[in-house]
Amino acid sequence: MAPSRNQSQGQNPSGQSRHYMTNDLLSTIFISQPGAAAARTNEQNELLTTLQSATARLSLVQEKIQSDKVGEVMKNGQESQQHRHARIMDILERLCPESLKQVLVSAAYCYGKCKEPNCMLAHEVLSYLVECVKEGTVLRCRGCCAVLSHLLHHHVPRCTERRCLVPYCVHLQTGTPSSVQEAVRRINAEIGTVGLYPEIVVRTSDPSFQGLAMAHPGVEKLEPVLPLGAFGRNILAIAKDKYVTIKQMDRECLEVLRRLDGTTPHIVQFFWVKSAVNRQEELQVCAAFEQGGSLQSLLTDHGGLKTERIWMYLQQVLQAVIYLHNLDIVYLAWTADNIVLDSSHQMAKLSNLSYAVHLTEETTEDACVQAVTGLPPQILAPEVHADLSAYHQSDIWGLGCLLFQLRVGRLPYPHLSHDHPESIRQKIGEDRELPMIPQSWQGQEREVLEACWQEEATSRPSAQQLQALVNRYC
């Protein structure tokens, strides 16, 4: 039997469908058998017409009410704050309270890119939390307070990540606040006070940094412009007509920075280094600001890059790697957002030497701890995870990870994107799980990745050998 109109419209018919349904009902009342229309009296016909007209007017009123509701939800093409707040509360009610803490952390680690429903919902909640903190409305939002409370009690005290992706985790790790109100005050204080110390904005004359200090005499007094990044340790500033970045770096990076002589065009130029005021364990480093963004920004805009552009960038990056390896420096930070571009997008440069390791006979495990706790575990070689040791070939593994990112738009081990970093470290370092190369990848891409992703460091090629392999495809 064919479904009636009200059945086909579902359990909550619109005003228009209700109009059709009522007319069907009126016709059933007044036309109960064939030929009944001819037998209707004038009074019955007038009553039927009146009722149908009233039903049509009622439908118009209902449509007007529905339109007004839509107007409340959408203003100027944007969802209203009130409606979004209600929707966030509905999402939190749908997410199981027992699993909420895990779902929130998983959503942060996978950047909300996966299509798992709970993860997408949780990422929406985290995005709304960030917006509420920026707008200063977080304490008036029950949903945001509940989310912060979950993070404070279940995640922050146990987190060991120096650059945790969970919103505001890094701001709350030291002396974990006991309440949401205290956490909000801490977040606002740390985000709001990002700036330059006045004593730092003069080029240093310390002979230890002579090469850096004289690199660009025009970069002296600086004017802060705005903070960069999510972790509050990088600031954009301007010196005359030149943009630079001032970055907080740990003192362990000093030996790496001292060895750079600025002779390669594929590492960002450093202008000066000085100890941070009242923070002797930290440095403030002034470097050139590249206005072309990063490879990650290209991936965000375009997804995976074209093959010829990937090989061009890899060629350039390999020149920087060969330069660093000749200085016995291992880079390690092989994520697309650490490779910056000039304004023409034709030249790639390594930035962020915070995790670089200077290899000497005295190099200790502590030199690798920073990388292990601060970088995504998917990009670090097995020996870095297992032994806290790094070699030149550890960068070769990382270059394979960069190739994968530029081709796919994601980190290797995409099936581990929801796992806690400690679990990923164990699978790579102890279980020796290798990244999977997609079956569809053939030819040069597969050959390069197979060379880079050898389990044993000694089985991987040197930077010069990898450069020769890449040059065959350019």
C-alpha positions in Angstrom: 0.0 0.0 0.0 1.4 3.4 -0.9 2.2 5.6 2.1 0.0 8.5 2.9 1.4 12.0 2.7 1.8 12.3 6.5 3.7 9.0 6.6 6.1 10.1 3.9 6.8 13.3 5.7 7.9 11.6 8.9 6.9 12.1 12.5 7.3 15.9 12.4 5.6 17.2 9.2 6.2 20.8 8.2 3.4 23.3 8.0 3.0 22.7 4.3 2.6 18.9 4.8 0.1 19.5 7.6 -1.9 21.7 5.2 -2.1 18.8 2.7 -2.9 16.3 5.5 -5.8 18.5 6.7 -7.2 18.9 3.2 -7.1 15.1 2.8 -9.0 14.7 6.1 -11.6 17.3 5.0 -12.0 15.5 1.6 -12.5 12.2 3.5 -15.2 13.8 5.7 -17.1 15.4 2.8 -16.5 12.8 0.1 -17.0 9.4 1.7 -18.0 7.5 -1.5 -17.9 7.9 -5.3 -20.4 10.5 -6.5 -20.7 12.1 -3.1 -19.4 15.4 -4.4 -22.5 15.8 -6.6 -24.7 15.0 -3.7 -23.2 17.8 -1.4 -25.5 20.7 -0.5 -24.5 24.3 -1.0 -24.0 24.7 2.7 -21.7 21.7 2.8 -19.7 23.1 -0.1 -19.4 26.5 1.6 -18.3 24.9 4.8 -15.6 22.9 3.0 -14.3 26.0 1.2 -14.2 27.9 4.5 -12.3 25.2 6.3 -9.8 24.8 3.4 -9.2 28.5 3.4 -8.7 28.6 7.2 -6.2 25.7 6.9 -4.2 27.5 4.2 -4.0 30.6 6.4 -2.9 28.5 9.4 -0.2 27.0 7.2 1.1 30.5 6.3 1.2 31.5 10.0 3.1 28.3 10.8 5.6 29.0 8.1 6.1 32.5 9.3 6.8 31.2 12.9 9.3 28.7 11.5 11.0 31.5 9.5 11.3 33.7 12.6 13.0 30.8 14.4 15.5 30.3 11.6 16.2 34.1 11.8 17.0 33.7 15.5 19.4 30.9 14.7 21.1 32.5 11.7 22.1 36.2 11.7 24.0 37.5 8.7 24.7 34.0 7.6 26.3 33.1 11.0 24.9 30.9 13.8 23.7 33.0 16.7 25.7 32.8 19.9 22.6 31.7 21.9 21.8 28.9 19.5 25.4 27.7 19.4 25.6 27.7 23.2 22.5 25.5 23.3 23.9 23.2 20.6 27.2 22.8 22.6 25.2 21.9 25.7 23.3 19.3 23.6 26.6 17.9 22.4 27.9 17.5 25.9 24.8 15.7 27.0 25.2 13.3 24.1 28.9 12.5 24.9 29.1 9.9 27.7 30.4 11.6 30.9 32.7 8.7 31.6 34.4 8.9 28.2 34.3 12.7 27.8 37.8 13.2 29.1 39.2 10.7 26.6 37.1 12.0 23.7 38.2 15.6 24.3 41.9 14.7 24.3 41.5 12.4 21.3 39.8 15.2 19.3 42.7 17.6 20.2 45.3 15.1 19.1 43.7 14.4 15.7 43.0 18.1 15.0 39.4 17.2 14.4 40.2 15.9 10.9 38.8 12.4 11.4 35.2 11.5 10.6 34.5 9.6 13.9 31.2 11.2 15.1 32.2 11.6 18.8 35.5 13.1 17.8 33.9 15.7 15.5 31.5 16.7 18.2 34.3 17.0 20.8 36.4 19.1 18.5 33.4 21.5 18.1 33.3 21.7 21.9 37.0 22.5 22.2 36.7 25.1 19.5 33.9 26.8 21.3 35.9 26.7 24.6 38.7 28.6 22.8 36.3 31.2 21.5 34.7 31.7 24.9 38.1 32.2 26.5 39.0 34.8 23.9 35.7 36.6 24.3 35.9 36.5 28.1 32.5 34.7 28.4 33.9 31.3 29.5 32.7 31.6 33.2 29.1 32.4 32.0 29.0 29.2 29.9 28.1 26.1 31.8 29.4 23.9 29.0 32.9 25.5 28.9 33.1 25.3 32.7 32.3 21.6 32.5 34.9 21.0 29.8 37.6 23.0 31.7 36.8 21.1 34.8 37.2 17.7 33.0 40.6 18.8 31.6 41.7 20.1 35.0 40.9 16.9 36.9 41.5 14.2 34.3 44.1 15.4 31.8 46.3 18.3 32.9 47.8 16.8 36.1 48.9 13.7 34.2 50.1 15.3 31.0 53.8 15.2 30.2 53.7 17.0 26.8 55.7 20.3 26.6 53.5 21.4 23.7 50.3 19.6 24.4 47.6 20.1 21.8 44.7 20.1 24.3 43.7 23.8 24.6 45.4 25.7 27.4 47.0 22.6 28.9 50.5 24.1 28.7 49.2 27.2 30.6 47.9 25.1 33.5 50.5 22.4 34.0 52.7 24.2 36.5 50.9 24.2 39.8 47.6 22.9 38.5 44.8 25.2 39.5 42.2 23.8 41.9 39.1 25.5 40.3 37.8 26.6 36.9 37.9 30.3 38.1 41.5 30.0 39.0 42.3 28.3 35.7 40.6 31.1 33.7 42.6 33.7 35.6 45.8 31.8 34.9 45.0 31.5 31.2 44.1 35.1 30.8 47.2 36.2 32.7 49.6 34.1 30.6 48.0 34.9 27.3 47.6 38.6 28.1 51.1 39.3 29.2 53.0 37.9 26.2 55.5 40.6 25.2 59.1 41.6 24.9 61.2 42.6 27.9 62.5 46.1 27.3 66.1 45.0 28.2 66.1 42.4 25.5 65.4 44.6 22.5 68.9 45.7 22.0 71.4 43.8 19.9 73.8 41.9 22.1 77.6 42.6 22.1 78.4 39.3 23.8 81.4 37.8 21.9 79.9 34.4 22.3 77.3 35.5 19.7 79.5 37.6 17.6 78.5 36.0 14.3 74.8 36.3 15.1 75.1 39.8 16.6 76.7 41.2 13.5 74.4 39.4 11.0 72.2 42.4 10.5 73.1 45.7 12.1 69.7 47.2 11.3 67.9 44.9 13.7 68.3 46.7 17.0 65.4 48.3 18.7 62.2 46.4 18.1 58.5 47.2 18.4 56.3 44.2 19.4 53.4 43.6 17.0 51.5 40.4 18.1 52.1 37.0 19.6 52.4 34.0 17.2 51.5 30.4 17.7 49.4 28.6 20.3 52.0 28.4 23.0 52.9 32.0 23.7 56.7 31.7 23.1 56.9 33.4 19.7 56.4 37.1 19.0 56.2 39.1 15.8 58.1 42.4 16.0 59.2 45.1 13.6 62.6 46.8 13.3 62.4 49.8 11.0 60.8 48.2 7.8 61.8 44.6 8.6 59.7 42.0 10.4 61.4 39.6 12.7 60.3 37.0 15.3 61.5 36.9 18.9 61.3 33.4 20.3 61.7 32.0 23.7 64.1 29.0 23.5 65.7 26.8 26.2 69.3 27.3 26.9 70.2 23.9 25.6 69.8 25.3 22.1 72.8 27.6 22.7 75.4 25.3 21.3 73.4 24.7 18.1 72.8 28.4 17.5 76.5 29.3 18.1 77.6 26.9 15.3 75.4 28.5 12.6 77.2 30.9 10.2 74.3 31.9 7.9 75.9 30.4 4.8 72.9 28.3 3.7 69.8 30.0 2.3 67.6 27.2 3.5 67.7 27.9 7.3 66.0 31.1 8.6 68.5 33.9 9.4 69.2 34.5 13.1 70.2 38.1 14.1 70.9 37.9 17.9 70.6 35.8 21.0 70.4 36.9 24.6 69.4 35.5 28.0 65.8 36.3 29.0 65.5 38.7 31.9 64.8 36.9 35.2 64.7 33.6 33.3 68.3 32.5 33.1 67.4 29.1 31.8 65.8 30.6 28.7 67.1 32.5 25.7 65.4 35.1 23.5 66.3 34.6 19.9 65.7 37.2 17.1 65.3 35.7 13.6 64.0 36.7 10.2 60.2 36.4 9.7 59.3 34.7 6.4 56.1 36.1 5.0 55.2 33.1 2.8 53.8 31.1 5.7 54.7 27.4 6.2 54.3 24.2 4.3 51.5 23.4 6.7 49.6 26.5 5.6 49.9 25.3 2.0 48.5 21.9 3.1 45.6 23.6 4.9 44.7 25.6 1.8 45.3 22.9 -0.8 45.5 19.5 0.8 48.4 17.4 -0.5 50.9 19.2 -2.8 51.7 18.5 -6.4 54.5 16.0 -7.0 56.9 18.4 -8.7 56.5 21.0 -5.8 57.1 18.3 -3.2 60.4 17.2 -4.8 61.5 20.9 -5.2 61.0 21.5 -1.5 62.7 18.3 -0.5 65.7 19.2 -2.6 66.0 22.5 -0.8 65.5 21.0 2.7 68.1 18.4 2.0 70.7 21.1 1.4 69.9 22.5 4.9 70.2 19.0 6.3 73.6 18.4 4.7 74.8 21.7 6.1 73.6 20.8 9.6 75.0 17.3 9.5 78.4 18.7 8.6 78.2 20.6 11.9 77.0 17.4 13.7 73.6 18.9 14.3 70.5 16.7 14.0 67.2 18.7 13.3 64.4 16.3 14.3 61.5 18.7 14.1 60.1 17.3 10.9 56.6 18.8 10.8 55.2 20.8 7.9 54.6 23.8 10.1 58.4 24.0 10.9 59.3 24.5 7.2 58.7 28.1 6.3 58.5 29.7 2.8 59.5 33.1 1.3 56.8 35.3 -0.1 57.1 33.7 -3.6 56.7 30.2 -2.2 59.7 29.2 -4.2 62.2 28.8 -1.3 61.8 26.5 1.7 63.7 27.1 5.0 64.1 25.2 8.2 62.9 27.1 11.3 62.4 26.2 14.9 65.8 24.8 16.0 64.4 24.4 19.6 64.6 20.6 19.3 67.9 20.3 17.4 70.6 18.2 19.0 74.4 18.9 18.8 76.1 15.5 18.6 79.2 15.3 20.7 80.9 12.6 22.9 79.2 14.3 25.9 75.7 14.2 24.3 73.4 12.8 26.9 69.9 11.4 26.9 68.6 14.7 28.2 69.4 16.3 24.8 66.7 14.1 23.2 64.1 14.4 26.0 63.0 17.8 24.7 62.3 16.4 21.3 60.5 13.3 22.7 58.2 15.4 25.0 57.7 18.3 22.7 57.3 16.9 19.1 54.6 14.7 17.6 55.8 11.1 18.3 54.8 10.1 14.8 57.8 12.0 13.2 60.5 10.6 15.5 62.7 7.6 14.6 62.5 4.4 16.7 65.9 5.0 18.2 64.9 8.4 19.5 61.9 6.8 21.3 63.6 3.7 22.5 67.1 4.9 23.5 66.7 8.7 23.7 69.6 8.8 21.2 69.8 10.6 17.9 72.0 10.1 14.8 72.3 11.8 11.4 70.0 9.0 10.1 67.3 10.1 12.5 66.7 13.0 10.3 66.4 10.7 7.3 63.5 9.0 9.0 62.0 12.5 9.7 62.4 13.5 6.0 60.3 10.5 5.1 57.7 11.7 7.5 57.8 15.1 5.9 57.3 13.6 2.4 54.3 11.7 3.7 52.8 14.9 5.2 53.3 16.8 1.9 51.7 14.0 -0.1 48.8 13.1 2.2 48.3 16.2 4.3 48.6 14.2 7.6 51.2 12.8 9.8 52.3 9.1 9.4 50.5 6.5 11.4 47.1 8.0 10.8 45.5 5.0 12.5 47.1 6.2 15.8 45.9 9.8 15.5 43.6 9.3 18.6 46.2 7.5 20.7 48.0 9.2 23.6 51.6 10.2 22.7 53.0 7.7 25.2 51.2 4.9 23.6 52.5 5.9 20.2 56.0 6.1 21.5 55.8 2.6 22.8 54.5 1.2 19.5 57.2 2.9 17.5 60.1 2.6 19.9 59.5 -0.7 21.7 57.2 -2.6 19.3 59.1 -1.2 16.3 55.9 -0.6 14.3 56.8 0.9 10.9 54.6 3.4 9.1 52.5 2.0 6.3 53.1 3.1 2.8 49.8 3.3 0.8 49.5 0.6 -1.8 48.8 3.1 -4.5 52.2 4.7 -4.0 54.6 3.3 -6.6 57.8 4.5 -8.3 59.8 7.3 -6.7 57.6 8.0 -3.7 57.7 4.4 -2.5 61.4 4.1 -3.2 62.2 7.2 -1.1 60.0 6.2 1.8 61.3 2.6 1.9 64.8 4.1 2.1 63.9 6.5 4.8 61.8 4.2 7.0 64.3 1.5 7.7 64.0 0.3 11.3 67.7 0.4 11.9 69.4 3.8 11.6 72.5 2.3 10.0 70.3 0.9 7.2 69.1 4.4 6.1 71.0 6.4 3.6 73.0 9.5 4.4 71.6 13.0 3.5 73.9 13.1 0.5 72.7 9.7 -0.7 69.1 10.6 -0.2 69.7 13.9 -2.1 71.1 11.9 -5.0 68.0 9.7 -5.0 65.6 12.7 -4.9 67.5 14.4 -7.7 66.7 11.6 -10.0 63.0 12.6 -9.9 63.4 16.3 -10.2 
